[in-house]
Amino acid sequence: HTKHRHRVLMYNPIDGHRYDVYRDRTTLPLRSVGAIFDENNIWANIQESAKPWEIEYSLDRGKWWSPLFTMFHPKSSFEEHTTCVQPPVHYTITPAAYYQARAAEIERLIEKHFEKVRESSL
């Protein structure tokens, strides 16, 4: 019995590198999948394995994924009774002088390092 698998791609959000879950299993940085989500729901992995290359990704089969929101517990009922516990984030603009000072300090450290290397090679 051979399972027909669709191509599953995962992207590293840090560097944008794309991985084919089945082909790139040795280099895939993600070692387990506990949940999958989109704008409408969150599904918990209820399979025996959490390894990305061993699990099924079909969300319409109840034996593999358990949805958080259902017909009996819709997302709308959750949204009506929740408030954000995180305080608002306030961003401030960093002055250009800060970046210029950091760049000058880095340049000074690099020059100092090169001088030290040159002196030791004489």
C-alpha positions as CSV (number, residue, x, y, z in Angstrom):
1,H,0.0,0.0,0.0
2,T,1.6,3.3,-1.1
3,K,0.4,6.6,0.2
4,H,-0.2,9.3,-2.4
5,R,1.4,12.4,-1.0
6,H,1.0,15.9,-2.3
7,R,4.1,18.1,-2.4
8,V,4.4,20.0,0.9
9,L,6.6,23.0,1.0
10,M,7.8,24.8,4.1
11,Y,9.6,28.2,4.2
12,N,12.1,29.4,6.8
13,P,10.7,32.8,7.9
14,I,14.2,34.0,8.8
15,D,16.0,33.5,5.5
16,G,13.2,32.6,3.1
17,H,14.7,29.3,2.2
18,R,12.1,26.8,0.8
19,Y,12.1,23.1,1.8
20,D,10.3,20.2,0.3
21,V,9.2,18.3,3.4
22,Y,9.7,14.8,1.8
23,R,12.8,15.5,-0.3
24,D,14.7,17.8,2.1
25,R,14.0,16.0,5.3
26,T,17.7,15.9,6.4
27,T,18.1,19.6,6.0
28,L,14.7,20.7,7.1
29,P,15.2,22.8,10.3
30,L,11.7,22.1,11.5
31,R,11.7,18.8,13.4
32,S,8.1,18.6,14.5
33,V,4.7,20.0,13.7
34,G,2.3,20.3,16.6
35,A,-0.3,22.6,15.0
36,I,-1.2,24.2,11.7
37,F,-3.2,27.5,11.4
38,D,-4.6,29.9,8.9
39,E,-6.9,32.9,9.2
40,N,-9.9,30.8,10.0
41,N,-8.8,28.0,12.3
42,I,-6.1,26.3,14.3
43,W,-5.6,22.5,14.0
44,A,-3.8,20.3,16.5
45,N,-1.8,17.4,15.2
46,I,-3.3,14.2,16.8
47,Q,-1.2,11.8,14.7
48,E,1.2,9.4,16.3
49,S,4.2,11.3,14.8
50,A,4.9,15.0,14.6
51,K,7.9,14.6,12.2
52,P,7.1,16.8,9.2
53,W,8.0,14.1,6.7
54,E,5.9,11.4,8.4
55,I,2.5,13.2,9.0
56,E,-0.5,13.7,6.8
57,Y,-1.4,17.3,5.9
58,S,-5.0,16.8,4.9
59,L,-7.0,18.8,7.3
60,D,-10.4,17.4,6.3
61,R,-9.7,14.0,7.9
62,G,-10.6,14.1,11.6
63,K,-8.2,11.3,12.5
64,W,-5.1,13.4,11.8
65,W,-6.0,17.0,12.8
66,S,-8.3,18.3,15.5
67,P,-9.7,21.8,14.8
68,L,-10.0,24.4,17.6
69,F,-13.1,26.0,16.1
70,T,-16.0,23.8,15.1
71,M,-19.7,24.1,14.4
72,F,-20.3,23.7,18.1
73,H,-17.5,26.1,19.1
74,P,-17.3,28.7,16.3
75,K,-14.6,31.2,16.0
76,S,-17.1,34.0,16.4
77,S,-18.1,32.9,19.9
78,F,-14.4,33.0,20.9
79,E,-13.8,36.4,19.4
80,E,-16.8,37.9,21.3
81,H,-15.4,37.0,24.7
82,T,-11.7,37.7,24.3
83,T,-9.6,40.7,24.8
84,C,-5.9,41.2,24.2
85,V,-3.8,41.0,27.3
86,Q,-0.7,42.5,25.5
87,P,-0.3,46.2,26.1
88,P,-0.1,48.3,22.9
89,V,3.3,48.5,21.4
90,H,4.6,52.1,20.8
91,Y,7.4,52.5,18.4
92,T,9.8,55.4,18.3
93,I,11.9,56.5,15.4
94,T,15.6,56.1,16.0
95,P,17.6,59.2,15.1
96,A,20.0,58.8,12.2
97,A,22.8,60.0,14.5
98,Y,22.5,56.8,16.5
99,Y,23.2,54.7,13.4
100,Q,26.0,57.0,12.4
101,A,27.6,56.7,15.8
102,R,27.3,52.8,15.7
103,A,28.8,52.7,12.2
104,A,31.7,54.9,13.3
105,E,32.3,52.7,16.4
106,I,32.3,49.5,14.3
107,E,34.7,51.1,11.8
108,R,37.0,52.1,14.7
109,L,37.0,48.6,16.1
110,I,37.8,47.1,12.7
111,E,40.6,49.5,12.1
112,K,42.0,48.8,15.6
113,H,41.9,45.0,14.8
114,F,43.7,45.5,11.5
115,E,46.4,47.6,13.2
116,K,46.9,44.9,15.9
117,V,47.2,42.2,13.2
118,R,49.7,44.3,11.2
119,E,51.8,44.9,14.3
120,S,51.9,41.2,15.2
121,S,53.0,40.3,11.7
122,L,56.0,42.6,11.7
